[in-house]
Amino acid sequence: MKAIIPAAGLGTRFLPVTKVVPKEMLPIGAKPALELIVDEAKRAGVDEVVIVVSRAKELVRRYFEGDPQIRFAVQEEQRGLGHAVLQARVDDDCLVLLGDALVLGCDASSEMVARSRELGGAAVIGCERVPREKTSRYGILATAPDGRIVDMVEKPAPEEAPSDLAVAGRYLLPKAIFSLLASQAPGKGGEIQLTDAIRRLLAAHPVYAYEYPGRRQDIGNPDGYFAALEAFRRLERTTKGT
C-alpha cells in the first residue's frame, strides 16, 4: 500500500509567509505539520509515501531528502485535487492524506486501514459531521444504513446537501481510481475533482464512510493553524498528565 500527500497548493490564504515557507512546513510542536502527516501514513503500514509538490516547494524536498520511503511528484499547474493525486499515480491501493489537514485525537489512517480489512478490502473515506450552513465548503456524502456511500456531492448548498457528513481529509482508495482520474472531465471550478472520480468508482467498488473519532484541523489558513496549535497543546498536556 502506498500513500499520497497532495502538498502543491499555493497557500494564498496564508500570505505573505507562504512566499518563503510552504504552509505544510509550518511547525506544530517540534515538527512541521507535513512530517506529522507523513508519520501518520507510515504508522498505517505504507511502504512508500509520494508527496505531490509544485516546483516552488524546494524546501519540502530538502527537508525529507534521504528518507528512502519518500519520493516526490510534481504538479505543474493547479488543476484540482484529483489532478494532484493523478500526478502521483501508483500501481497499488493508496491512502490519500491532504497536506493541509491534520487529524488530532486518533490515528485516522491506521483506523481506516483496519476498517477496510474488516470490510474485505473496501475503500474507505474519512469523514466528520459539519453544520448544515457550512456544507458548501466540503464534499458531502449520502450513505446507506450500513455506512456504504451511495453518492457524493462536491460543495453543495445547504438546501442541496444529502447529509451533514463531510469528507475530512483522508481517503483509502483502490488503484482503479487512477484510470478514472485519467479520464475525468473537469468539474466544479473547472478542476479535476477527486470527488467526481470517486462517484464513478461507487458503481464498481464498495466505498464506506468512516467517521473517525479525532478532529480534523485545517492548517491552510491562520485561524485554522492557530486552532491546530492549541488542539495539539491540549493533546500534549493530556498525554503527559496520564
C-alpha positions in Angstrom: 0.0 0.0 0.0 1.2 3.5 -0.9 0.4 6.9 0.5 -0.1 10.1 -1.5 0.1 13.5 0.2 -1.0 16.4 -2.1 1.0 19.5 -1.0 1.3 21.6 -4.1 -1.2 24.3 -3.1 -0.2 27.9 -3.4 -1.1 28.8 0.2 -2.7 32.0 -0.7 -4.8 32.2 2.5 -1.5 32.3 4.4 0.3 35.0 2.5 2.8 36.6 2.9 4.6 33.9 5.0 4.0 31.3 2.3 6.2 33.2 -0.1 9.0 31.7 1.9 7.7 28.8 3.9 5.1 26.3 2.4 2.0 26.1 4.7 2.6 22.4 5.1 6.0 23.1 6.7 4.7 25.4 9.4 5.6 23.9 12.8 3.2 22.0 15.0 5.2 21.5 18.2 8.7 20.4 17.2 7.9 19.2 13.7 6.5 20.6 10.5 2.8 19.8 10.0 3.7 17.7 6.9 6.0 15.5 8.9 3.2 14.7 11.3 1.1 13.6 8.3 3.9 11.5 6.9 4.3 9.9 10.3 0.6 9.1 10.3 0.9 7.4 6.9 3.9 5.3 8.0 2.1 4.1 11.1 -0.7 2.8 8.8 1.8 0.5 7.2 2.5 2.1 3.8 5.8 1.1 2.1 6.1 4.4 0.1 4.9 8.0 0.6 4.6 10.2 -2.5 4.4 13.9 -1.8 2.9 16.0 -4.6 4.6 19.4 -4.8 4.9 22.3 -7.1 8.4 23.3 -8.4 8.4 26.3 -5.9 8.4 23.9 -2.9 12.0 23.0 -2.9 12.1 23.4 0.9 9.8 20.3 1.2 12.2 18.3 -0.9 15.2 19.4 1.1 13.6 18.6 4.4 12.7 15.0 3.5 15.8 14.3 1.5 17.4 11.0 2.4 14.2 9.3 3.6 14.1 6.1 1.5 10.3 5.8 1.9 9.6 9.2 0.4 9.5 10.3 -3.3 8.1 13.3 -5.0 5.8 14.0 -7.9 5.4 17.5 -9.4 2.1 19.1 -10.2 3.0 21.7 -12.9 -0.3 23.5 -12.7 -3.2 23.9 -10.2 -6.0 21.8 -11.7 -7.6 20.4 -8.6 -7.2 17.7 -6.0 -8.0 14.9 -8.5 -5.3 16.2 -10.8 -2.8 16.4 -8.0 -3.4 12.7 -7.0 -3.1 11.6 -10.6 0.4 13.1 -10.7 1.5 10.5 -8.1 -0.1 7.5 -9.9 0.9 4.3 -8.2 0.2 0.6 -9.1 -1.4 -0.2 -5.7 -4.1 0.7 -3.3 -3.3 4.1 -1.7 -4.0 6.3 1.2 -4.6 10.0 0.3 -3.8 12.4 3.2 -4.4 16.0 2.5 -1.2 18.0 3.2 -3.0 20.8 5.0 -5.3 18.7 7.2 -4.1 17.3 10.5 -6.2 14.8 12.4 -5.7 15.0 16.1 -7.1 12.8 18.8 -7.0 9.5 16.9 -4.8 7.6 14.4 -7.1 8.1 11.4 -5.2 6.4 8.7 -4.4 3.3 10.7 -8.1 3.1 11.8 -9.3 3.4 8.2 -6.9 0.6 7.1 -8.3 -1.6 9.9 -11.8 -0.8 8.9 -11.1 -1.6 5.2 -9.8 -5.0 6.3 -13.0 -5.7 8.3 -14.9 -4.9 5.1 -13.0 -7.3 2.9 -10.8 -4.6 1.3 -13.4 -2.0 0.6 -12.4 1.6 0.0 -12.9 3.9 3.0 -13.3 7.7 3.2 -12.7 9.5 6.5 -15.4 11.9 7.4 -16.9 14.2 10.1 -20.1 16.0 10.8 -20.4 19.6 9.9 -23.0 22.3 10.4 -25.5 22.4 7.6 -24.8 26.0 6.8 -21.1 25.0 6.0 -21.8 22.2 3.6 -20.7 24.4 0.7 -17.1 24.1 1.9 -16.9 20.3 1.7 -17.6 17.1 -0.3 -20.8 15.8 1.3 -21.7 12.1 1.5 -25.0 10.2 1.1 -24.8 6.8 2.8 -26.8 3.6 3.3 -27.6 2.4 6.8 -24.5 0.2 6.8 -22.3 3.1 6.0 -21.8 2.3 2.4 -21.5 5.5 0.3 -24.2 5.8 -2.4 -23.4 9.3 -3.6 -21.0 12.3 -3.1 -21.7 15.9 -3.9 -18.9 18.5 -4.1 -19.6 21.6 -2.1 -23.4 21.6 -2.2 -25.5 24.5 -1.0 -27.1 23.6 2.4 -30.5 23.0 0.8 -29.0 20.6 -1.7 -26.7 18.7 0.7 -27.7 15.0 1.1 -26.4 15.0 4.7 -24.1 16.7 7.1 -21.4 14.1 6.7 -18.4 15.7 5.1 -15.2 14.2 3.6 -12.5 15.1 6.1 -9.0 14.9 4.6 -8.4 11.2 4.4 -9.1 8.6 1.7 -8.2 4.9 1.3 -8.8 4.1 -2.4 -8.2 1.2 -4.8 -5.7 1.6 -7.7 -8.7 1.7 -10.0 -9.1 5.4 -9.0 -6.2 6.4 -11.3 -7.7 5.2 -14.5 -10.9 7.1 -13.5 -8.9 10.2 -12.8 -7.1 10.0 -16.1 -10.4 10.1 -17.9 -12.2 12.5 -15.6 -13.7 15.6 -17.1 -13.3 18.9 -15.3 -16.0 19.5 -12.7 -16.7 22.3 -10.2 -14.5 25.3 -10.7 -13.1 23.8 -14.0 -10.9 21.4 -11.9 -10.4 17.7 -11.9 -12.3 16.7 -8.8 -11.4 13.6 -6.8 -15.0 13.5 -5.6 -16.2 13.1 -9.2 -13.9 10.2 -9.8 -15.0 8.5 -6.6 -18.6 8.9 -7.6 -17.8 6.9 -10.7 -15.9 4.4 -8.6 -19.1 3.7 -6.5 -20.7 1.8 -9.3 -18.0 -0.9 -9.4 -16.3 -0.9 -6.0 -17.7 -0.7 -2.4 -16.8 2.6 -0.7 -17.6 3.1 3.0 -17.7 6.2 5.2 -15.6 6.1 8.4 -16.5 8.8 10.9 -13.2 8.9 12.8 -13.2 10.0 16.5 -10.5 12.6 16.1 -10.8 16.1 14.9 -9.6 17.4 11.5 -7.6 20.7 11.8 -7.3 22.8 8.7 -3.8 24.4 8.8 -4.2 26.2 5.4 -5.3 29.5 7.0 -4.2 31.4 10.0 -7.3 30.7 12.1 -7.1 27.0 11.4 -3.4 26.9 12.0 -3.7 28.6 15.5 -6.6 26.3 16.3 -4.4 23.3 15.4 -1.6 24.6 17.6 -4.0 24.9 20.6 -5.5 21.5 20.0 -2.0 20.0 19.8 -1.0 21.6 23.0 -4.1 20.4 24.8 -3.5 16.9 23.5 0.2 17.0 24.6 -0.8 18.2 28.1 -3.4 15.4 28.4 -0.9 12.8 27.3 1.8 14.0 29.7 -0.7 14.1 32.5 -1.6 10.4 32.2 
